[in-house]
Amino acid sequence: MLLSGQESRDRLRFVFYNVENLFDPFDDSLTADEEFLPAGLRGWTWSRFEDKVKRIHKVLVALGDWEPPELIGLCEVENHFVLHWLVSETPLKKHEYRVIHRDSPDRRGIDVALLYRPGFFRPVSYQCYRVPDQGSCPESTRDILYVKGILNEGDSLHLLINHWPSRWGGTLESRPERLAAAGLLRHILDSLFMADRQSRILVAGDFNDELTDASLRDCLGVQRPGAHCPDDALYFPYDGPLTGRPGSLKYQGRWYGFDLILVSGALLQDQALCVSRDGYRVFAPDFLLEDDPQWLGSRPFRTYRGYRYQGGFSDHLPVYIDLFTNGTQPSEPDR
């Protein structure tokens, strides 16, 4: 049975996007947001904030082929105000997005959030999980946002939105922080599988690690889809080569695959709700890229290059996957 006021649709799109420092220009005395104030190092003004929001709106509309995605996970958003402005003061308003967000203990005040279109997704419950501090780096990081909801045909879906600690200060030095986040996520997953081995789970985020790193490979046990995919394991739904594939951000000439969407095995089965085994995509249209004169090729078109404002989008590219409610798994997830 369809949700109230909803049209029938057999394909729903989930997007994850690190929007890179979506701050408002107002001072929050409880967080270190001084860089993003009118008198701060970046000269962050109301007009620049409005332009940033408009650009994010442009990306989200393009991601849905001019029909905005039904589910959107975001990270690096400062607060509920910036999310409200995005969904209420841009043309997204006509799609009546709702926001799930809670302030996290991150020092800079950046959080994760979920946007959803209520005609296609109905939240049942949500919770924010606090990542334990590590002795090597006592600063708190972003919470893991868990949302359980019902999709348009009555199918339940568990969503987990992540933004793990960065590699700032060194990859090895910061690894315990990401392992702590992975351990917490593993605990959440184990609890869901214990309650229902066939739980349909979608995990997304900026993990600041790649699939070959211990946090994802060993702690979470992420696999590639094979001939047999147990329901209670986690998979990266992509058939192409991991090396040399387009990543979601570029650093010193190398593309990194930090922004990922992972799914439980139950979502890979031919049943009412499923995803394609090759459904993961990086969204990289020309307008999100610029020339990379130092390392050649292209790179994400950022809002700032260093401290120089250039009016771009983000240092990350968005990623997405389609959820099918008719039990089919097309090889090419075209919209």
PELINFEN-V770180 format. One record per helix or strand of 2 or more residues. SS is the DSSP state (alpha for helix, beta for strand). FROM is the first residue (numbers start at 1). TO is the last residue. If there is no record, write none. Layout:
# PELINFEN-V770180
ss = [SS	SS]
from = [FROM	FROM]
to = [TO	TO]
This chain:
# PELINFEN-V770180
ss = [beta	alpha	alpha	beta	alpha	alpha	beta	beta	beta	beta	beta	alpha	beta	alpha	beta	beta	beta	beta	beta	alpha	beta	beta	alpha	beta	beta	beta	beta	beta]
from = [11	34	46	71	80	91	97	111	121	144	156	171	201	214	223	234	249	254	259	265	274	281	286	289	298	304	308	319]
to = [22	36	63	77	88	95	101	117	129	151	163	195	206	219	224	236	251	256	264	268	275	282	288	291	300	305	309	324]
